[in-house]
Amino acid sequence: MRHLPTILIFLLTTAFIARPVYEGKSYKTASEVLQKLSDKINSCRTISYNYYRSINYFSENYHNETTGTTFLDFQSTETILGFKYQLENEQSRMIYNGAESFYLNKKDKTIKINYKPKLSDFTSLSFFVNSIVTLKKALPVLIEDKEIVKTLTDTTIDNKSFHMVSFVLHNKTMSGLGTFSAITLKRDFLYKIIVDKEAFLPLHVIQTNNVEPKDYMITSFSNITSNGNSPSEVSWYYSTYTKDYKPASEKTLVLIKQNTVAPDWRLPYVDNNDSITLSNLKDKVILLEFWIKNCGYCVAAVPKLNSLMEKYKTKKFQIIGINTYDTKEDIDNFYQRTNPIFKTAFDNMKVTHDYGVQAFPTVVLIDKKGVVLYSGNYDQEQLDKLIKNALK
């Protein structure tokens, strides 16, 4: 895991401490700093920077780093996003020219083109998480909302003084595109925005929470250039790359449908050397839950699944978790945190693909004859009704 500078560790461990700020002979408020930051970002016709994001969720034994370069063109306001972009790292290059978006895989030398992208197609881009794009749209809302308490302190990094604005969002987070996303879990998210006093541009955005205070995400910006040179005109068009990149082939997964006979499988349990087959369970009603550890909805589903297990434990009913992506260590860590009372089997992607699962959690309810009764998102009320009828 990448080691953070001492000052950042300090910032993370002093999450709720605020100090009065004195700069020269004038006091400045958090809203004033945020307004200046917002004004500076909005004054940029274009902006480029190096991007670094580190996610460190110790409670989930999860670490991930994203690095790369970002170029944003805010002059194209008539686009879906209100800007164009070029994002690049060692593995890929992602471009949105205002009409099409396309993804270049440098390793496979393939290109994937989206001729008519929707706004939802951009929401999961990791380069936008707590980024300058986020701040551009979110800052005016934060400044206007008087119920969000914002504090201002000074902090020193590498012998240089910076502004640090802190605020807490209750049961919601800032999304990559600058909107605010509500979460089902009751949780406070603390944000710290470190701002350069001279350039009035962001240096770091740090995010923690009150439930797992050691978990944090930090986004850092370096080599920021505003209104500088833009990429060449031809670089914005996918036709420029078709000589070197071939179209990426796609296999569309379709979730298994109701009244379909569920494909048989044999999978090993995660916690022991035993294996389990669906065909040996045909005298039981089976609920399969496809899950991954880095999924808030998967965490929230565990107590609901446990309640179903308890309710029907004397009946011929069984829940089996199916995990494709995570290591045994990660699954063990998930079980220690969430305490499910059902077992998980490990899939090598075959069952997940055979059942057409693309999102998590996905549940598939199968009756005693091996026929699918339900497939889709976790719906406690509907599942309870179906299970009760199937067990009659």
N, C-alpha and C positions, 0 to 999 in steps of 0.2 A: 504494500500500500504506500502511495506517495506520502512523504512526510511534509506537513505544513510548516511554514515559518512560525516561530514562537509567537509572534504577534497575533496570528490567526487563531492559534490555540487559545490564547488569552481572550480573544473576542468571543469565542465559542463558550468558554467556561464562565463568562461574566455576562450572561445573556440578558438579565433584567436589571442591570445596574446603569443608572443614568447620571451624568455629571453636568453641571452648568458649563457653558462654553464662553470663553472670553477670547476674542480675537482683536488685537489692537485695543481700541477704545469702544468698540461697539459689540453688543450682543446680537446674535443671529438666532432665529428660530428654525426648527426643523422644516416647517412649511416653506420658509424663505429659501432654504437650501434646495429643497425638492423643486420649488418653482424655477430657480435658476438652472437646475439640472434639466428640467423639462424644457425650458426655453432654449437651452443650448442644443439639446437633441433635436428639437423641432426646427432649429435654424440650419440644420445640416441638410443640404440637398443630397449628398451622398456621404457614406461613412464606411470605413473599412477597419478591421481590427483582427487580432489573433484571439481566438476563443478557447477557454479552458473550463471544463466543468468536471467536478469530482463529487460523486455521490458516495457517502460513507454511512450506510445503515448498519451499525454494529449489532443492533437488536435482531437483524435478519441475516447477519453474516454476509452482507452484500457490499461490494465495492465496484464502481464503474467510473471510467474516465473517458471524456470526449474532448478532443483537441482539433483545431483546424483554423482556417481563415474564413472570414465573413466579409462580403461586400454587399451593402444595402443601397439601393437607389430609391430615394423617396420622392423623386420627381414624377414618377408614374402613378399618380394618385387615382387614376380611373381603373385600376386593376382590382381584383377581388380582395387583395391584401392591402392595397394602398401603397405598395412598393414592389420593386423587383429585387431579386437576390441572386448571388452566386456564393455557394458554400462549398468548401473543399477540405479534405483531409487526405491521408495517405491512401485510403481505400476507395474513396469515391469523390464525385463532384456532383453537386445538385444545383440546378438552375431553374429559375422561374422568370420568364421574360415578359410577363403580363398577359400572355395568352396561353402558352403551354408551359408545363413543368416537365423536366426530364432528369433522370438519374443515370449517371455514368459509373459503372463498376470498373475500376481500374484493373483489378485482378483478373476478372473474367472477360474483360473487354466487351461488355454488353451495355446496351442502352435501353432504358425503360421510359417510354413517353406517355404522358397523360395529356391528351389533346384538349380536354375540357375539365380542368381541375375544379373541385368545389372547395369551399373554405375548410371543410372538415378534413380535406386531404393534407392540410398543412399543420394541423394542431399537434401532431405527435413528433414533429421535427426536433431532435435533441438540441440542435444548434440554437433554438429559440427559447429554451428553458431559462427563465430569469435573465434574459438577454437585454440588449438595448432595444430590441423590438418590444419586449415585454414592458420596459420602462416607458417607452414613448407613449403607449396607450394607457398604461395603468397609473402613471404619476398624476395626471389631472384628476382622476377619480379619488386617489389617495389624498390629494391636497384638499379637495372639496369636502370629503367626508370628515366632519368634525368629530364623529364618534370614534374614529380610529386615532388613538393617542400616539403622537409621534414625538420622539425625544431626540435631542441633538447632543452629541459629545464630540470631543476631539480625540483622535487616536494617531499614533506615530508608527509608521512602517518604514523600515530602512532609513531611519533618521529624518523622515519627511512627515510633516503634519497633514492629516486629512480630516475632512468632515466625516462623521458617522451618524447616519439617521437610522433610528430603530423604531419599529412598530409591530403590532401583533394583529393578526387576522384570526378571527374566531370561526372555526369550522369551515374554513375556505382557504384556498391558495390562489396565487397568481398563476394564470396559465401562460404558456409560451407566447401567445399572441396578445397578451395584455388584458384579457378578461379575467373574471374571478370565478373559480370553480368551487362549488359547495361539495363537501365530503360528508359521508354518512357517519363516520366516526366522530365523536366529540373530541376535538383537539384544537389547541391554539398553536399557530405557526408564527414564530418570531423571525422577522426579516431585519437584516442590517445591510444598509447600502453605504459603501465607502466611496466618497467623492473627492476627486482631486480639487484642491482649493484654487489652483491657477487655471486649469483647463475647464473646470466644472463638467467633467465627464466621469463616468463610473470606473472604479478600479475593481471592486469586488461586490457581489451580492451573495450574502450568506443566509441560509435558511435552516432553522432548527425547529423543534417542537417541544411542548411541555410534557408529553407522555414519555418520549424516549429522548431526553435532552442530549445524550451522547451522539445521536444520529444527526448528521448534518449534510448539507449540500452547499458547495461553494462554486460560484461562477466568477471567472476572472477575465479581465479584458486588458490587452496590452497592444502596443504599437497602433494606437487609435489615430486614424487620419480622417479628418472631415474635409469634404469638398476637394478631394484629391483626384488623381487620374482614375478614370473608369476603365474597366476591361474593354477590349476591342469590340467593335460592333458585331463582328461575325461570331464572337464567342457566345452570344446570347441565343443562337439558333441551333437546334438539334441537327440540322442538315450539315453543319460544319463537321460533325463528329461521325457521320455514318460510314465514312471510309475506314475508320479505325475501330468502330464499335458495331457489333451486330445486335439485332433486336433480341431482347431477353425473352425467353419462352416462359409462359405462365401456366400453372396448373391451378384451376379454380376449384376450391374445395366447397362441397355442398353438404351442409349438415344433414345427418341421417334423419329421415322423416318418420312421422307417426305411422303405425301399421306396417312398418318394414321389419323383416326378420333381422335381428341384430347379428352381425358377423361374429363368428366364434374367435376366441383368442386364448393364448396361454401367456401369462405374465408373471415375473418373479415379484414376491413381496420385497419391499425395501428393507424391512427390519430383520429378515431371516432368510434362510436358503430355500424356503418353500415357494412353490408357485401355485397359481390359481388359474382355472379355466372357466370360461363362461358356460360351456356346455354341461359342466358338473353342477351348475347352480340353477338348472331349469325348474326345480321344484320351489324356487324362491323368487320373490319380487326383488329386483336388483336396481339400485340407484348408483350409477357411475358419475363421479364428479371429476372432471378434468380440471386440474388446477396447476398454478405455478406459485412460487413463494413471493415474488415481487408483484403482488396483486392485492390491493386493499379490499376488493370485493371478495377475494378468496378468503382473506382473514375474517371478514365480517360474516361469511357463510358458515364458518365452523360451528359456532354455538347453535345455529339453526339446524345444521345437519345432526349435531349431537342430540338435539331435542327430538328429532325424528327417530334416531336410533333408540333413545330411551322409551319413546312412546310405543314403538312396535317391536321391542326387544323380545317379547314372548311369541311373536309371530314369525312367519317365514319371510323375513325381510333383512336385507343386508346392504350396507353402503360400502362401496369400494372407491377410494381415491385413485386417480391415475395421473401420474406426473411424468412428463416427457423431458423437461429441460434441466432440472436441478440435480445437483450431486446428492449423495447419501448424507453428507455432512449438512448441507443446506436444508434437506428435508427433515433431518433430525432436529435442527435448530428451529424450524417452523413448528414441529410437533411440540417442542418444549415450550414455545411461546403461546401456542393456541390450544393445546391439549385436546385434539380430536379423539374420539373414542372409536373411530373406525380406522382400518388399515389402508395403506397406500401401496399400489403396485407400480413398478417402473416400466414405462413404455419406451421403445426405441423409435418412436414416431409412427410406426405402422398402424397401430390401433387408432391413434389420434387422427391420422390421415384417412383411414378406412371409415371412421365415423364422421369425417368432415369437420372436425373441430378446428376453429381458427382463433377463437377468443376465450378468455378465462375469467371466471369459472364458467364452464358449460356442463350441464347435467343431462344425462340420458336415463330415463326410467324404462325398465324392461320387465315384462310380466313373466309369469311362471312358464310360459311356453316359448319365451325368447323373442317376443314381439315388442317393438318399441311403442310405449304408451305416450311418451313425451320427450322432447329434446329442445334445449334452448337455455335461456337465462334461468337463474335460480328463482323460482316463484313458490314460496312456502305454502301459500293457501291452495294453489292448484295442485302441487305435488301431494300435499296431505290428503286432498280429496281423491286423487287418482290411486294413491297407495292404499287407502282404506277400501276402495272398491275392488282393487286387484287382489286384496287379501281375503275377500269374502269366500 
